[in-house]
Amino acid sequence: MPLTFDVPSEDKAVLEIGPGFTPRFDEKGLVTAVVTDARDGELLMVAHMNAEALALTIETGIAHYYSRSRKGLWKKGESSGNLQNVQEIRTDCDQDAVWLKVSVAGHDATCHTGRRSCFYRTVGVEDGKATVTITDDHRHFDPAAVYGKN
């Protein structure tokens, strides 16, 4: 029988200290998922989960997400082999976001660009204009070889 979630309480105290996990999905049926490496805490990615993705993640221990661009379920690492094994799931005070602590299989890379983290650029300012600079250009795998030509 698939895992289901109760409807979130309108009572703030119940949400904040009650024993029930009652995720508050937004109007599109999604919650934000923040994903860090269980070993060193590095931020790997931010994604979204619908009820099915969240239930599958809890049931299987493998991270599943909802792809807004593809409009469908997405098992992270299914194509690349870089599956995310969930070590711990936390929820925030009002249960509208989750934090996944994961270990990454395969190449120890999360980003589809081949990098460990999706956050490989630093934002700065040059001549009064916002810019980005690549601060982590180490590729753990070749995206063209893994995903083919996009």
C-alpha positions as CSV (number, residue, x, y, z in Angstrom):
1,M,0.0,0.0,0.0
2,P,1.5,3.4,-1.0
3,L,2.6,5.8,1.7
4,T,0.1,8.7,2.3
5,F,0.3,11.9,4.2
6,D,-2.3,13.5,6.5
7,V,-3.6,16.9,5.7
8,P,-1.6,19.6,7.5
9,S,-3.1,21.1,10.6
10,E,-4.0,24.8,10.6
11,D,-2.9,24.8,14.3
12,K,0.7,26.2,14.3
13,A,1.6,24.3,17.5
14,V,0.5,21.0,16.0
15,L,2.7,21.7,12.9
16,E,5.7,22.8,14.9
17,I,5.8,20.2,17.7
18,G,3.2,17.5,16.8
19,P,4.4,14.0,15.9
20,G,2.8,13.9,12.5
21,F,4.7,14.4,9.3
22,T,2.1,16.4,7.3
23,P,4.0,18.1,4.4
24,R,2.5,21.4,3.2
25,F,2.5,21.1,-0.6
26,D,2.1,24.4,-2.5
27,E,-0.6,25.2,-5.0
28,K,1.2,23.1,-7.6
29,G,1.5,20.2,-5.2
30,L,5.2,20.6,-4.5
31,V,7.5,21.1,-1.5
32,T,11.1,22.3,-1.8
33,A,13.8,19.8,-1.1
34,V,17.3,21.0,0.0
35,V,19.9,18.3,-0.6
36,T,23.3,18.1,1.2
37,D,26.1,15.6,1.4
38,A,25.7,13.5,4.5
39,R,29.5,13.3,5.0
40,D,30.6,16.9,4.8
41,G,27.4,18.9,4.6
42,E,28.1,20.5,1.2
43,L,25.0,21.8,-0.5
44,L,24.4,19.6,-3.6
45,M,21.2,20.8,-5.0
46,V,17.7,22.2,-4.5
47,A,14.7,20.5,-6.1
48,H,11.0,19.9,-5.7
49,M,9.0,16.9,-4.6
50,N,5.4,16.1,-5.1
51,A,3.6,13.6,-2.8
52,E,4.6,10.6,-5.0
53,A,8.3,11.6,-5.1
54,L,8.4,12.2,-1.3
55,A,6.6,8.9,-0.6
56,L,9.0,7.0,-2.9
57,T,12.0,8.6,-1.3
58,I,10.8,7.6,2.2
59,E,9.8,4.1,1.2
60,T,12.9,3.3,-0.9
61,G,15.7,5.4,0.7
62,I,16.6,6.6,-2.8
63,A,15.9,10.3,-3.7
64,H,13.0,10.9,-6.1
65,Y,12.0,14.4,-7.2
66,Y,9.4,16.0,-9.4
67,S,10.9,17.7,-12.5
68,R,9.0,20.9,-13.2
69,S,10.5,21.2,-16.7
70,R,9.7,17.6,-17.7
71,K,6.5,17.6,-15.6
72,G,7.1,14.2,-14.2
73,L,8.7,12.0,-11.5
74,W,12.5,11.8,-11.6
75,K,14.7,9.3,-9.8
76,K,17.9,11.2,-9.2
77,G,20.9,9.4,-10.7
78,E,18.8,6.9,-12.7
79,S,20.6,7.9,-16.0
80,S,24.0,8.8,-14.6
81,G,24.4,6.1,-11.9
82,N,24.8,8.8,-9.3
83,L,21.9,7.7,-7.2
84,Q,21.3,9.6,-4.0
85,N,21.0,7.3,-1.0
86,V,19.0,9.1,1.7
87,Q,20.6,9.0,5.2
88,E,18.2,11.4,6.9
89,I,15.2,13.5,6.1
90,R,14.3,16.6,8.1
91,T,11.4,19.0,7.7
92,D,11.2,22.6,8.6
93,C,9.0,24.2,11.3
94,D,6.0,24.7,9.1
95,Q,6.6,21.5,7.0
96,D,6.7,23.2,3.6
97,A,10.3,22.2,2.9
98,V,12.4,19.1,3.4
99,W,16.2,18.6,3.9
100,L,17.7,15.4,2.6
101,K,21.1,14.3,3.8
102,V,22.4,11.9,1.1
103,S,25.4,9.9,0.0
104,V,25.9,9.9,-3.7
105,A,26.8,6.7,-5.5
106,G,28.7,6.4,-8.7
107,H,30.9,9.4,-9.6
108,D,30.0,11.3,-6.3
109,A,28.5,14.0,-8.5
110,T,25.0,15.5,-8.4
111,C,24.9,18.1,-11.1
112,H,24.0,17.2,-14.7
113,T,27.1,19.2,-15.7
114,G,29.3,16.5,-14.1
115,R,30.2,18.6,-11.1
116,R,29.7,17.5,-7.5
117,S,27.2,20.3,-6.7
118,C,24.8,22.3,-8.7
119,F,26.1,25.4,-6.9
120,Y,29.4,25.7,-8.7
121,R,29.2,29.4,-9.5
122,T,29.8,32.5,-7.3
123,V,27.7,35.7,-7.9
124,G,29.7,38.9,-7.9
125,V,29.7,42.4,-9.4
126,E,31.8,43.8,-12.2
127,D,31.4,47.3,-13.5
128,G,28.1,47.7,-11.8
129,K,26.7,44.5,-13.4
130,A,25.9,41.2,-11.6
131,T,28.1,38.4,-12.9
132,V,28.8,34.7,-12.2
133,T,32.2,33.1,-12.0
134,I,32.7,29.3,-12.1
135,T,34.5,28.4,-8.8
136,D,34.3,24.6,-9.2
137,D,35.1,23.4,-12.6
138,H,36.1,19.9,-11.7
139,R,34.1,17.4,-13.7
140,H,33.5,14.0,-12.1
141,F,32.0,12.6,-15.3
142,D,31.6,13.7,-18.9
143,P,27.9,14.7,-19.4
144,A,28.0,14.0,-23.1
145,A,29.1,10.5,-22.5
146,V,26.6,9.9,-19.8
147,Y,23.5,11.6,-21.2
148,G,24.3,11.8,-24.9
149,K,24.2,15.0,-26.9
150,N,21.3,17.2,-25.6
